[in-house]
Amino acid sequence: MDNIAGTKSSLNWAVQISVILLVIIWLIPTVGLLVSSFRDRDAITASGWWLSALPVEQNFAVKAEGDPVSKDGVNVLEGNVFGEGSGTVAKFGGRRAAPDAFTPGEVAELTRDRTLIVQENGDFIYTSPAEIKRTPSIYFAAAQPPEFSMINYETIMGSANMDRAFINTLTVTIPATIIPILIAAFAAYALAWMEFPGRGLLIAVVVGLLVVPLQLALVPMLKLHNAMGVGQSFLGIWMAHTGFGLPLAIYLLRNYMVGLPRDIIESAKVDGATDFQVFTKIVLPLSFPALASFAIFQFLWTWNDLLVAKVFLPSNSESWVMTVKIADDLLGSRGGDWGILAAAAFISIAVPLIVFFTMQRYLVRGLLAGSVK
């Protein structure tokens, strides 16, 4: 009975479980990124996001403040590493390279006959046979309760010229989405419904360009743009994104247009409609699902792009898009602040999510174009 139309397969439960597992697998990194966006750098370094609800042992460095006194010919400095606060010391040390070399209550033998004792409650005794002219540093490890804050989001939103970077991103993304759609729509109609020599070869070239890595074309295209006088400008990056997006756009739109009813188009031509009128009055309105599908892909690609923006836009901060602003200004050359990176991911994804949920009902219809006859 499994092969009878309208009946449910006995493996339906396996399909549902597989879908649930796939959703969970894709959801776990997103949840981890969200949790990390509310933690500071030290907490992220000390433990994974799955342990964020538990106390975290972190290393600290404090100055041994206080007035040294002389006892039995030895200069002694006493105090508490927590100051007026409280906490529990897990380990301590006298060097930055070994902040957890000793246990609380143990006598740490330092260089030049100096000693350091740190109790579990934070009380310390620092001794030195010589005069204490410079305030010594004490390194210790203590358990910190879980803490979540909006500091990463405030850092990003409050950074200088972030509003300018947002406007630049829109300036790049909107034209780089519309221009390829306009060009690809005309090309797709020609490849789908117009007879001319070499049409099959052009279709093969379009399919072949889908697998060509864009990185191969970056340097030659930049040299071409420089020769044309549009190198490292908004016009140049529009042209670059248009060139990189056209193969997929033409492929999707042609597959969709080929599947449109032939009778409608032939009837229009019998009534005297030109190819341009057929395209604008019939084919283009009927192809909206495919147009929306490509628009989603192209918008997400250009919005999240970093490599093309680094190559084809000027390096000054006035021309930075959001991805370049975050990578070059907020993260720095090492890119080690994972909290900033996680928060930036959720801030930058807001606009693409709006675009996706607005047009997602057309996505599947456009992607399945031409798959069923």
Helices and strands as residue ranges (DSSP letters): H 12-36, H 41-46, G 49-51, E 56-63, E 69-71, E 74-80, E 89-93, E 107-109, G 111-113, E 115-118, E 123-128, E 137-144, H 151-157, H 162-193, H 199-209, H 215-228, H 234-258, H 262-270, H 275-278, I 279-283, H 284-286, H 288-304, H 307-312, G 317-319, H 322-325, I 326-330, H 338-348, H 350-359, G 360-362, H 363-367
